[in-house]
């Protein structure tokens, strides 16, 4: 019997609530008549539910494809998927795992091993069905299992971890030595698990076909999720590290050292996508960060950048190593690190139980050091562990110690802390791939994964093409720019320069100074050349108040100290707060002074600052520098030609404001750092090149901005939008915008509705609070950069041209979206393709 069609034994179910069936032969008791209306009361018509219901907004549907620009053929990393079994069903089952005593299993990673054993042991009871398991509480099959509820008991050999329950030190029962002996008699320790599989839902595969027609539903999202879970399980069986839909193989050829004991591990993203061209498999190169596998000491030396084990800061080491997995030699047993010993290996004592017993039959114990035990009792030669702490893999009250040189870190352990500037730069440098190289890598990944052999995909009737999908691209005309004095700027291949050009609105560099952090250069000559080039660009650069040289005694001090000392020097000599500080850094790349310097200037004092590393300074370099300085001081470098006319479609005809919104979050692991919401807005309409910014903090890791509208009284709103709208009104000749164009960055597809129904609601309320009768038009444009769709020119070693736009075949089957490669990819290869709505 179909699980979804089973009878309910004399009960009816309405909206998930079971109710007794009506008695009296199915006839319901008649309702009593309503009470009479009193003569002095006039009945009021109740508002319909529809009238009070809030408006729900959904992304707009595509009205057609664009036509502007030169057509070009483009290849993309989507591979066509055919589905023949659209009439079948996925059956969803919930999985509950428990130990023999009934306690639920809470350890991560064990679920797959338990379910694999169930599949091996109970194939007949499962009617030979293959299943896709998500590693947690959901399991999916194609077609139903024999019964709605199945219970199994399996015994799992504890192959990867023999943690001694953390209740002994070396030498005692349960110690490494004792378990060695036991291992010869019995290969593994084992545990018994109870598995309960219960029917949860039935998902029609037809939902995938509906999604391809733009009819998305909860069923279609679930059906695609099942397909992605099959991909995850396929990778898990190959021993890959899984990070959402990205999979990383334990192959040293895929590792690249980025410094600090951290490796970049190259793998693949693989997921099914619905698009205008049908279902496709999106495969892309992906990178995650892992801990350097191998000897623990080697990792710590690299992590702390020291010369030998005796220079390691063990307090830092303890924090870094906690919860990492190691194997110990010579047994190759796997453990989780719980801490370090308080004393060196040659001094750390533990109670060693003897084989002989006393008169009362109790085992005798003797105190011995960890070092002596391993050297004398285990006959293991220890070269350098004697004076170093031991690795503890036991419990706090019952430690189990190993000399550090016997411990090696297991491979594929994720490193989740924020990378340093140097590590980020190293990762970018080492992960570059030319377009043709990346295409070859992706073709190889599709071939090696061999998805056509996956039983579950076969039972879904799924076959995957090995060819990159070809789409029609369009290269948009290059925007025309204007410099000062109305001079034209001609962009070529996404680049332009300011040779012999002046700025549109040059600012004035005054009340400024130079801070030199031990950079080796002719500072006076640099200032002289900056003033000269500024004059050529129309920007007035006054002579600096002074050049502040770093005191040589602080050159080797920590970055924060160096910045503090420099500020003390500046404050002691300047007559007042400077408007601008030029900072000379000693290293061209990855200088650790940069972050603290910026924070001190911008966050603490609100001083505009520009950093440079003066290695090869010429007029072109100084021009680029002045472009930044001029913009920071409120000047305007260039404008769009259609902005000066003005003839920007839609925008120039009626007052329009452009908003850009984003939220930045703390680094991974920094759960208590507030998130920062920032909104920029255009001003001085009909210009679209001048902006102001507004910033607020909000709860950590919250993506939706909660301070767009913040009513504090009947007449006061302290939200961001009111502040920006008032600025637009004042700077645009007392005009209110009739159109509000919102660019929202950093949200995923699952958050689109929240942007439309939470953030947009706040913006509308802020407008109504200013003027109840004011009803501007809105358009919300989501800009997504972190996606896995990449584009290639067929038969060309180059990136796609800047201005390439794609709005067919690989775009959403319903929503009005497109891909735009807005910039020239001069260094990073095909990573420049963006899901940006900036055409």
Secondary structure, DSSP 4 states (H G I P E B T S, - for coil): --GGG---SSEEEETTEEEEPP-STTPPPPPPPPPPPPTT----PPPPHHHHSPP---PPBP------SEEEEEEEEEEEEEE--TT-EEEEEEEEEEETTSPBP--TTHHHHHHHHHHHH-TTTTTT--EEE-SSSEEEEES--SSSEEEEEEEEE--S---GGG---TTSTTSHHHHHHHHHHSS--EEEEEEEEEEEEEEETHHHHHHHTT---HHHHHHHHHHHHHHHHHHHHTT-EEETTEEE---GGGEEEEETTEEEEEEEEEEEEEETTEEEEEEEEEEEEEEPPEEHHHHHHHHHT-SSGGG--HHHHHHHHTT-EEEETTTTEEEE--EEEEEETTT-EEEEEEEEE-TTSPEEEEEEEHHHIIIIIS----SS-TTSEEEE-S-SSS--EE-GGGEEEPSS-B--SPPPHHHHHHHHHHH---HHHHHHHHHHHHHHHTGGG-HHHHHTTEEEEEEEEEEEEEEPPPPPEE-GGG-EE--BTTB---TT---SB--EE-SEEEEESS--S-HHHHHHHHHHHHHHHT-EEPPPS-EEEPPGGGTTS-HHHHHHHHHHHHHHH-SS--SEEEEE-SSSS--THHHHHHIIIIIII--EEEEE--SS--HHHHHHHHHHHHHHTT-B--EEHHHHHT--TTTTTS-EEEEEEEEE-PPTT-TTSPEEEEEEEE-STT-SS-EEEEEEEESTT--S-S-SS-B-SSS-B-SHHHHHHHHHHHHTTS---SEEEEEEES--GGGHHHIIIIIHHHHHHHHHHH-TT---EEEEEEEB------EE-TT-SSPPPTTEEE-SSSS-SSB---EEE-S--SSS-GGG-BB----
